[in-house]
Amino acid sequence: MKIPFSDVKAQHRQLKNELEKVFARVVKKGDFILGEEVRRFENDFARFCGSRYAIGTSSGTAALFLALRSLGIGRGDEVIIPAFTYIATAFAVTYAGATPVFVDIRDDTYTLDTGKILKAITKHTKAIIPVHLYGQPACMAAICAIAKNHRLKIVEDVAQAHGAAIKTPDGKWHTAGNLGDIGCFSFYPSKNLGGLGDGGMLVTSNEALYRQLRILRDCGRISKYDHVTVGYNARLDTLQAALLRVKLTHLKRWNTMRQKAAQVYKEVLKDIPGVVVPFKEKDRSHVYHVYGVRIPHRDKVFESLSKKNISCIIHYPKPLHLQTAYKELGYRKGDFPVSEMVAREIISLPMYPHIKKTQIVFVANALKVALTT
């Protein structure tokens, strides 16, 4: 049995007629740059997130960068981010001219260890970027409290958690991306809500930030040739917006399918010694963009599964503080032990909405064999 890591083709087969109709509509109208479908998708996505505004961008990385730029973060400033995440989070800080300051993660959720944030705050700290990794939100209640006490901005990295939710102390549920100053999403094709190419989104309920972000993402202009600031060509294409708008209507159902698949994984993996399955906080919903398990002898197991045509990915084999790109920051091996441990042991098993129980059982059996031989 051949099992892919992800299968977006299954989604597209089901939506073939819908996608072809909107594709034809956009081509016929010809408004390919910031066309009507962009505005419609922005409105729909803002409503989905419970935010007042949404601004489409060319990628999730662009969204993070523009968020920092709109908050006035730049040279001489520091931004706290987890040491274990995709490097684009750090790059966005660097693009803004600021310095990323790494903080270790928890060993269960793999999100920022809020108990270690305070030690990283200096007089130069201006913001925190919590990453809602693998589909589970970070501990936003504690992060928001820290940010408030130290007058810091919060930019949520929601690239892997479209539709995940957080229960606040008042008992209300909020969609991830809606608790900080700005939420940033990626529509890379493999995401829970993925396009047919790159794309991203910013969400905020702050009108001043919204107006600024709209200008920044479109070459700093307020009309075709009237540029009021140095802006960027970071727009979401009309065609991508139209296709994503169709897929957004199916996102809740797809997330539910992922959650059901995760329950099957949890059940069939529970008796395999050495396998640490994903932990889910009670006050947060997990949408399982990635089903990451920790195992001993990870590289050996990875090779064994590959030989059985089971496609897995390692998210991520090297934490940020050990990346060559950031060697000038002076971090060393051992600085963030939890991030380093997770990087050694984590492996992402096949996960997508349409994965079948028989496929999950096949993966579990192959994993058990790989760990016991």
Sequence and secondary structure as in RCSB ss.txt:
>XXXX:A:sequence
MKIPFSDVKAQHRQLKNELEKVFARVVKKGDFILGEEVRRFENDFARFCGSRYAIGTSSGTAALFLALRSLGIGR
GDEVIIPAFTYIATAFAVTYAGATPVFVDIRDDTYTLDTGKILKAITKHTKAIIPVHLYGQPACMAAICAIAKNH
RLKIVEDVAQAHGAAIKTPDGKWHTAGNLGDIGCFSFYPSKNLGGLGDGGMLVTSNEALYRQLRILRDCGRISKY
DHVTVGYNARLDTLQAALLRVKLTHLKRWNTMRQKAAQVYKEVLKDIPGVVVPFKEKDRSHVYHVYGVRIPHRDK
VFESLSKKNISCIIHYPKPLHLQTAYKELGYRKGDFPVSEMVAREIISLPMYPHIKKTQIVFVANALKVALTT
>XXXX:A:secstr
  B S  HHHHHHHTHHHHHHHHHHHHHH   BS HHHHHHHHHHHHHHT SEEEEES HHHHHHHHHHHTT  T
T EEEEESSS THHHHHHHHTT EEEEE B TTT SB GGGHHHH  TTEEEE  B GGG    HHHHHHHHHHT
T EEEEE TT TT EEE TTS EEETTSSSSEEEEE  TTSSS  SS  EEEEES HHHHHHHHHHTBTTEEETT
EE S   B B BHHHHHHHHHHHTTHHHHHHHHHHHHHHHHHHHTTSTT B     TTB    SSEEEE TTHHH
HHHHHHHTTB  B S SS GGG GGGGGG   TTSSHHHHHHHHHEEEE   TT  HHHHHHHHHHHHHHHH 
